[in-house]
């Protein structure tokens, strides 16, 4: 099976925009788009598909989660291209299950309307899909999207997380997923310090937390030409552990191509989670696989040093998009692409 996994640049701010083609000349190819960056990234995606995959429609378009830097660009893609299947979770569909968290301040319809108001781009994606005859699917653990299996989130965990999303009304119950995350992040950022690392000295925290929205991300895995491909979006340790557990039940092998979660943030991975997905630390110079990181062109401090070092220790060379496309392929590839420059090991890293 031939394939290309294209990570497209998303401009100055961070975000994800991934175009995947896989198949063969006999049975044909599928086009699989994951996330769309911000509004202006839609043109980048459409222009890329028209230039390198002319005449293709999009078989599967997947929204990993509802954050602006992943979702808003997909609206422009839906407007310009034929999309057969749209995979996205719409939080208002589960308003009845979460209504009790809001202490009677909303009727059911009132809560639905409030959540929709906070997610206008999801509402517009839904409207365009209905107008264009695109099939909309929920996207939870076990779903099969072409060659890709969804490893996380489970439907139950997703629904339980909705009251803690940044774009959900403030809850009144206290059995929340990650209380006070914003304040905790501000505290972390105000306590920065610089640490020394070597190949044998890893300072990445053993425990870490990210937002409920990030932990709701769709994690996808596929075997393409006997190579495991893992797409993580902005997921954190909870979702990565859930995904690893499900992947182990399915007998999935260690991936050789991995997306670095959340643009290389140190709040999304721990040594234990990386050991599960990538394997143990290897001797310096060992090459096990490749890791791509979506990074904005002005985000010079990403991926974080602790994170890229941790991937490299486990044998995964790290590459970042910044202002350029990255493409990982087998049997295909794109002509006239400039060689990608790998990230270098950082001996001084920003810690907490």
Secondary structure in CASP SS format (residue, H / E / C, confidence):
PFRMAT SS
TARGET T0000
AUTHOR 0000-0000-0000
METHOD secondary structure of the structure
MODEL  1
X C 1.00
X E 1.00
X E 1.00
X E 1.00
X E 1.00
X E 1.00
X E 1.00
X C 1.00
X C 1.00
X C 1.00
X C 1.00
X C 1.00
X C 1.00
X C 1.00
X C 1.00
X C 1.00
X E 1.00
X E 1.00
X E 1.00
X E 1.00
X E 1.00
X E 1.00
X E 1.00
X E 1.00
X C 1.00
X C 1.00
X C 1.00
X E 1.00
X E 1.00
X E 1.00
X E 1.00
X E 1.00
X E 1.00
X E 1.00
X E 1.00
X E 1.00
X C 1.00
X C 1.00
X C 1.00
X C 1.00
X H 1.00
X H 1.00
X H 1.00
X H 1.00
X H 1.00
X H 1.00
X H 1.00
X H 1.00
X H 1.00
X H 1.00
X H 1.00
X H 1.00
X C 1.00
X C 1.00
X C 1.00
X C 1.00
X C 1.00
X E 1.00
X E 1.00
X E 1.00
X E 1.00
X E 1.00
X C 1.00
X C 1.00
X C 1.00
X C 1.00
X C 1.00
X H 1.00
X H 1.00
X H 1.00
X H 1.00
X C 1.00
X H 1.00
X H 1.00
X H 1.00
X H 1.00
X H 1.00
X H 1.00
X H 1.00
X H 1.00
X C 1.00
X C 1.00
X E 1.00
X E 1.00
X E 1.00
X E 1.00
X E 1.00
X C 1.00
X C 1.00
X C 1.00
X H 1.00
X H 1.00
X H 1.00
X H 1.00
X H 1.00
X H 1.00
X H 1.00
X H 1.00
X H 1.00
X H 1.00
X H 1.00
X H 1.00
X C 1.00
X C 1.00
X C 1.00
X C 1.00
X C 1.00
X H 1.00
X H 1.00
X H 1.00
X H 1.00
X H 1.00
X H 1.00
X H 1.00
X H 1.00
X H 1.00
X H 1.00
X H 1.00
X C 1.00
X H 1.00
X H 1.00
X H 1.00
X H 1.00
X H 1.00
X H 1.00
X H 1.00
X H 1.00
X H 1.00
X H 1.00
X H 1.00
X H 1.00
X H 1.00
X C 1.00
X C 1.00
X E 1.00
X E 1.00
X E 1.00
X C 1.00
X C 1.00
X C 1.00
X C 1.00
X C 1.00
X C 1.00
X E 1.00
X E 1.00
X C 1.00
X C 1.00
X E 1.00
X E 1.00
X E 1.00
X E 1.00
X E 1.00
X C 1.00
X C 1.00
X H 1.00
X H 1.00
X H 1.00
X H 1.00
X H 1.00
X H 1.00
X H 1.00
X H 1.00
X H 1.00
X H 1.00
X C 1.00
X C 1.00
X C 1.00
X C 1.00
X C 1.00
X C 1.00
X C 1.00
X C 1.00
X C 1.00
X C 1.00
X C 1.00
X C 1.00
X C 1.00
X C 1.00
X C 1.00
X C 1.00
X H 1.00
X H 1.00
X H 1.00
X H 1.00
X H 1.00
X H 1.00
X H 1.00
X H 1.00
X H 1.00
X C 1.00
X C 1.00
X C 1.00
X E 1.00
X E 1.00
X E 1.00
X E 1.00
X C 1.00
X E 1.00
X C 1.00
X C 1.00
X E 1.00
X C 1.00
X C 1.00
X C 1.00
X C 1.00
X C 1.00
X C 1.00
X C 1.00
X C 1.00
X C 1.00
X C 1.00
X H 1.00
X H 1.00
X H 1.00
X H 1.00
X C 1.00
X C 1.00
X C 1.00
X E 1.00
X E 1.00
X E 1.00
X E 1.00
X E 1.00
X E 1.00
X C 1.00
X C 1.00
X E 1.00
X E 1.00
X E 1.00
X E 1.00
X E 1.00
X C 1.00
X C 1.00
X C 1.00
X C 1.00
X C 1.00
X H 1.00
X H 1.00
X H 1.00
X H 1.00
X H 1.00
X H 1.00
X H 1.00
X H 1.00
X H 1.00
X H 1.00
X H 1.00
X H 1.00
X H 1.00
X H 1.00
X C 1.00
X C 1.00
X C 1.00
X C 1.00
X C 1.00
X C 1.00
X E 1.00
X E 1.00
X E 1.00
X C 1.00
X H 1.00
X H 1.00
X H 1.00
X H 1.00
X C 1.00
X C 1.00
X C 1.00
X C 1.00
X C 1.00
X C 1.00
X H 1.00
X H 1.00
X H 1.00
X H 1.00
X H 1.00
X H 1.00
X H 1.00
X H 1.00
X C 1.00
X C 1.00
X C 1.00
X C 1.00
X C 1.00
X C 1.00
X C 1.00
X C 1.00
X C 1.00
X C 1.00
X E 1.00
X E 1.00
X E 1.00
X E 1.00
X E 1.00
X C 1.00
X C 1.00
X C 1.00
X C 1.00
X C 1.00
X C 1.00
X C 1.00
X C 1.00
X C 1.00
X C 1.00
X C 1.00
X H 1.00
X H 1.00
X H 1.00
X H 1.00
X H 1.00
X H 1.00
X H 1.00
X H 1.00
X H 1.00
X C 1.00
X C 1.00
X E 1.00
X E 1.00
X E 1.00
X E 1.00
X E 1.00
X C 1.00
X C 1.00
X C 1.00
X C 1.00
X C 1.00
X E 1.00
X E 1.00
X E 1.00
X E 1.00
X E 1.00
X C 1.00
X C 1.00
X C 1.00
X C 1.00
X C 1.00
X C 1.00
X C 1.00
X C 1.00
X C 1.00
X C 1.00
X C 1.00
X C 1.00
X C 1.00
X C 1.00
X C 1.00
X C 1.00
X C 1.00
X E 1.00
X E 1.00
X E 1.00
X E 1.00
X C 1.00
END
